Amino acid sequence: MIEVSLLNEIFNLVFEVVKLLSVISVLPMDVAVSSLVPPLKARLDRIVRPEEPLLLDLEENLHPSRI
């Protein structure tokens, strides 16, 4: 078996703890975001599309004859 120095073992232990804590912090964020998605989608479905696209309005407003 390969001998590993005490400093390397401590470094590996710290790395494993940090990795565990990052996974623990990601899970609550995933739950929070997934609980907000359905209400947000329902609100976005109620938004009515404009009759003309915004890009066409910009082109008309910036046309040289109108400036």
N, CA, C and O of each residue as an XYZ file, in Angstrom:
268
protein
N       0.842     -1.176      0.000
C       0.000      0.000      0.000
C       0.888      1.240      0.000
O       1.945      1.255      0.631
N       0.458      2.271     -0.706
C       1.239      3.503     -0.815
C       1.061      4.324      0.455
O      -0.054      4.512      0.941
N       2.177      4.806      0.981
C       2.102      5.653      2.165
C       1.809      7.087      1.739
O       2.422      7.616      0.812
N       0.862      7.700      2.434
C       0.462      9.071      2.129
C       0.803      9.928      3.336
O       0.584      9.530      4.480
N       1.339     11.099      3.067
C       1.724     11.965      4.175
C       0.484     12.474      4.906
O      -0.617     12.505      4.356
N       0.689     12.862      6.132
C      -0.401     13.372      6.961
C      -1.001     14.629      6.346
O      -2.216     14.822      6.403
N      -0.177     15.479      5.765
C      -0.663     16.704      5.131
C      -1.594     16.385      3.959
O      -2.614     17.049      3.778
N      -1.250     15.384      3.176
C      -2.122     14.978      2.071
C      -3.441     14.407      2.577
O      -4.493     14.664      1.992
N      -3.394     13.649      3.638
C      -4.624     13.096      4.209
C      -5.531     14.204      4.727
O      -6.746     14.151      4.538
N      -4.951     15.202      5.377
C      -5.743     16.333      5.882
C      -6.351     17.102      4.717
O      -7.524     17.473      4.752
N      -5.545     17.338      3.684
C      -6.050     18.036      2.501
C      -7.215     17.274      1.874
O      -8.226     17.876      1.511
N      -7.081     15.975      1.746
C      -8.159     15.163      1.177
C      -9.410     15.192      2.045
O     -10.524     15.222      1.523
N      -9.241     15.183      3.348
C     -10.384     15.250      4.254
C     -11.106     16.588      4.112
O     -12.334     16.632      4.046
N     -10.344     17.669      4.065
C     -10.950     18.998      3.894
C     -11.689     19.066      2.559
O     -12.801     19.588      2.488
N     -11.077     18.546      1.518
C     -11.714     18.533      0.200
C     -13.029     17.757      0.231
O     -14.021     18.208     -0.343
N     -13.053     16.614      0.884
C     -14.274     15.810      0.972
C     -15.368     16.541      1.753
O     -16.540     16.473      1.380
N     -15.003     17.233      2.822
C     -15.988     17.986      3.610
C     -16.570     19.121      2.775
O     -17.781     19.342      2.786
N     -15.718     19.841      2.053
C     -16.198     20.929      1.196
C     -17.122     20.389      0.115
O     -18.150     20.997     -0.185
N     -16.770     19.273     -0.460
C     -17.605     18.654     -1.489
C     -18.963     18.261     -0.912
O     -19.992     18.474     -1.554
N     -18.975     17.698      0.272
C     -20.227     17.316      0.913
C     -21.089     18.539      1.203
O     -22.298     18.511      0.972
N     -20.486     19.603      1.703
C     -21.246     20.814      2.014
C     -21.801     21.473      0.756
O     -22.895     22.036      0.793
N     -21.086     21.416     -0.334
C     -21.596     22.018     -1.568
C     -22.795     21.246     -2.096
O     -23.726     21.846     -2.633
N     -22.789     19.933     -1.953
C     -23.944     19.136     -2.369
C     -25.127     19.435     -1.467
O     -26.259     19.530     -1.943
N     -24.889     19.581     -0.196
C     -25.964     19.870      0.749
C     -26.573     21.237      0.466
O     -27.776     21.415      0.658
N     -25.778     22.212      0.015
C     -26.323     23.538     -0.271
C     -27.031     23.593     -1.616
O     -27.893     24.450     -1.811
N     -26.700     22.714     -2.545
C     -27.350     22.709     -3.856
C     -28.752     22.121     -3.763
O     -29.655     22.589     -4.456
N     -28.952     21.133     -2.945
C     -30.258     20.484     -2.860
C     -31.373     21.439     -2.435
O     -32.421     21.443     -3.081
N     -31.206     22.255     -1.375
C     -32.286     23.197     -1.041
C     -32.542     24.215     -2.154
O     -33.690     24.605     -2.364
N     -31.517     24.649     -2.862
C     -31.703     25.588     -3.969
C     -32.511     24.942     -5.082
O     -33.362     25.592     -5.689
N     -32.253     23.676     -5.352
C     -32.998     22.954     -6.380
C     -34.471     22.863     -5.999
O     -35.343     23.038     -6.851
N     -34.751     22.594     -4.743
C     -36.137     22.501     -4.273
C     -36.815     23.862     -4.365
O     -37.973     23.944     -4.775
N     -36.115     24.929     -3.992
C     -36.698     26.270     -4.036
C     -37.018     26.688     -5.467
O     -38.088     27.236     -5.728
N     -36.114     26.438     -6.376
C     -36.340     26.829     -7.772
C     -37.459     26.005     -8.387
O     -38.309     26.550     -9.092
N     -37.474     24.720     -8.135
C     -38.513     23.877     -8.729
C     -39.894     24.204     -8.168
O     -40.895     23.977     -8.847
N     -39.973     24.730     -6.952
C     -41.277     25.109     -6.412
C     -41.761     26.430     -6.990
O     -42.962     26.700     -6.964
N     -40.859     27.266     -7.514
C     -41.251     28.546     -8.101
C     -41.590     28.448     -9.583
O     -42.254     29.337    -10.115
N     -41.157     27.408    -10.252
C     -41.343     27.318    -11.703
C     -42.817     27.200    -12.103
O     -43.228     27.931    -13.004
N     -43.640     26.339    -11.505
C     -45.040     26.251    -11.954
C     -45.822     27.557    -11.819
O     -46.527     27.909    -12.765
N     -45.747     28.311    -10.697
C     -46.477     29.586    -10.656
C     -45.970     30.586    -11.689
O     -46.760     31.332    -12.267
N     -44.678     30.607    -11.922
C     -44.121     31.527    -12.906
C     -44.601     31.169    -14.308
O     -44.917     32.058    -15.099
N     -44.657     29.888    -14.619
C     -45.125     29.458    -15.937
C     -46.590     29.825    -16.126
O     -46.987     30.216    -17.223
N     -47.395     29.706    -15.084
C     -48.808     30.061    -15.185
C     -48.967     31.552    -15.454
O     -49.844     31.944    -16.223
N     -48.142     32.385    -14.840
C     -48.218     33.829    -15.080
C     -47.766     34.169    -16.493
O     -48.361     35.036    -17.134
N     -46.739     33.512    -16.984
C     -46.250     33.798    -18.333
C     -47.255     33.367    -19.392
O     -47.314     33.971    -20.462
N     -48.042     32.338    -19.116
C     -49.051     31.898    -20.078
C     -50.161     32.927    -20.235
O     -50.803     32.978    -21.284
N     -50.403     33.750    -19.214
C     -51.463     34.750    -19.271
C     -51.048     36.026    -19.994
O     -51.899     36.857    -20.312
N     -49.769     36.191    -20.256
C     -49.304     37.395    -20.935
C     -49.700     37.308    -22.406
O     -49.441     36.310    -23.078
N     -50.334     38.374    -22.888
C     -50.807     38.401    -24.270
C     -49.686     38.917    -25.161
O     -48.979     39.858    -24.801
N     -49.531     38.306    -26.302
C     -48.508     38.753    -27.249
C     -48.966     40.044    -27.915
O     -50.154     40.209    -28.193
N     -48.040     40.958    -28.172
C     -48.417     42.179    -28.895
C     -48.789     41.850    -30.341
O     -48.359     40.835    -30.890
N     -49.597     42.728    -30.950
C     -50.023     42.471    -32.318
C     -48.855     42.528    -33.294
O     -48.798     41.742    -34.239
N     -47.914     43.459    -33.069
C     -46.740     43.569    -33.930
C     -45.500     43.256    -33.114
O     -45.430     43.604    -31.935
N     -44.544     42.619    -33.713
C     -43.303     42.352    -32.973
C     -42.574     43.643    -32.616
O     -42.653     44.636    -33.339
N     -41.885     43.613    -31.524
C     -41.156     44.777    -31.039
C     -40.073     45.205    -32.017
O     -39.814     46.400    -32.164
N     -39.446     44.267    -32.677
C     -38.368     44.593    -33.605
C     -38.875     45.436    -34.772
O     -38.179     46.350    -35.215
N     -40.073     45.148    -35.278
C     -40.629     45.950    -36.366
C     -40.912     47.366    -35.901
O     -40.693     48.315    -36.653
N     -41.391     47.526    -34.681
C     -41.617     48.863    -34.134
C     -40.318     49.636    -34.065
O     -40.287     50.823    -34.390
N     -39.246     48.985    -33.647
C     -37.953     49.661    -33.567
C     -37.469     50.083    -34.944
O     -36.940     51.183    -35.107
N     -37.646     49.219    -35.936
C     -37.209     49.565    -37.290
C     -37.988     50.761    -37.823
O     -37.407     51.635    -38.466
N     -39.291     50.814    -37.565
C     -40.101     51.937    -38.031
C     -39.712     53.218    -37.312
O     -39.628     54.275    -37.938
N     -39.476     53.142    -36.018
C     -39.143     54.334    -35.247
C     -37.763     54.873    -35.592
O     -37.521     56.072    -35.453
N     -36.860     54.017    -36.036
C     -35.505     54.447    -36.350
C     -35.287     54.683    -37.844
O     -34.164     54.953    -38.268
N     -36.327     54.587    -38.627
C     -36.194     54.810    -40.069
C     -35.737     56.247    -40.311
O     -36.224     57.156    -39.639
N     -34.804     56.485    -41.263
C     -34.254     57.838    -41.478
C     -35.304     58.897    -41.797
O     -35.115     60.062    -41.450
N     -36.383     58.533    -42.435
C     -37.397     59.541    -42.761
C     -38.152     60.023    -41.527
O     -38.760     61.093    -41.558
N     -38.124     59.261    -40.455
C     -38.844     59.646    -39.235
C     -37.952     60.378    -38.254
O     -38.447     60.938    -37.275
N     -36.645     60.389    -38.492
C     -35.730     61.032    -37.540
C     -35.593     62.495    -37.858
O     -34.866     63.211    -37.170
